[in-house]
């Protein structure tokens, strides 16, 4: 906007048309900034709606049993013997798509998610799940999916169409130099679905890792530039962050980050001490990580490796400073897992790189989000092949790569 504002004093004696042109440019640029700030605020609102849907679906065990379905074929993550989705996953994804397109129609066709919106009901009928214009219409569609279970239908439809507001003062005052028509979105409606389905109600103190359980299940919404795949906006919602004082219900929390050009803003501060490259490193891994990787990392970590569930939660541990690095040698994470936390890491000075490319000796290659992987089909088109490393400090990343080079 400033590149146009300086012209106004020089045009005081110019023609009215020239002044109007500059004023229009200032107004148009300002409108874009407002639109992008509003997109962030919208993503925060839909993430909270998503978290509420996740909690509603878990509240009643008999209801929850209706909502689980095993993935098959190309939709399945090859890492798991059994890979499940829930109707909560599908409903959340479709709700986010619906609400974003309603406010920013120029983003239609550029909002992608992990889940297929096909769900099979108890009669073996395949139903396409969508969010309709009214709560009544959505309820009617969900009745078909849920075999006429009126209570389940009413709870879900009500949660989908609920008008939830999120108070975040830092996001309220933000202006972003981005245009919605330049962006795409990746959604993981419930990351760590297996932890969500199992439903173990682990609870830890703030500032501690949660190895498994409901707190590892996250809603991830990330925006990227269509032109080059750079992640620019990330929103993470943790629906099961802590219990309320009654001990009966869960409450959540959210995090966001923006990184675009010279703008780096976040709901979080960069963790203290993460710029020191000295001492032992703390690394989070998947339990299923290769033994060779565990053996190579052991000396760097004083023999203490940490194992937690969920790709998104592992990266969140790095964001929060609970771990220095997250390392995965397999291509078993996907664009929807990494886009949102990657944007937040970038806003704090970190990133997510391709492990295989780093081990070749070249400069770290940050993940991008706009192009499918050639030679693959189904979900594998969007896998992060070659493994990943999430980091906050580039010196610690360099130490890790140096230790792994020639050993993996």
Secondary structure, DSSP 8 states (H G I E B T S, - for coil): -HHHHTHHHHTTTS-HHHHHHHHHHHHHHHHHHHHHHHHHHHHHHHHHHHHHHHHHHHH-HHHHHTTEEE--GGGS-TT-SS-EEEHHHHHHHHHHHHHHHHH-GGGTT-EEESS-SEEE-TTS-EEE----SSHHHHHHHHHHHTTT-HHHHHHHHHHHT-------HHHHT---S--GGGEEEEEEEEESHHHHHH-------TTS---SSGGG-EEEEEEEETTT--EEEEEEEEEEEEE-TTSSSEEEEEEEEEEETTEEEESS---TTTT---S---EEE-TTS-HHHHHHHHGGGTT--EE-S-HHHHHHHHHTTS-SEEEE-SS--BHHHHHHHHHHHHHTT-EEEEHHHHHTTSS--B---SS--TT--GGGGGB-TT-EEEES-HHHHHHHHHHHTTT-
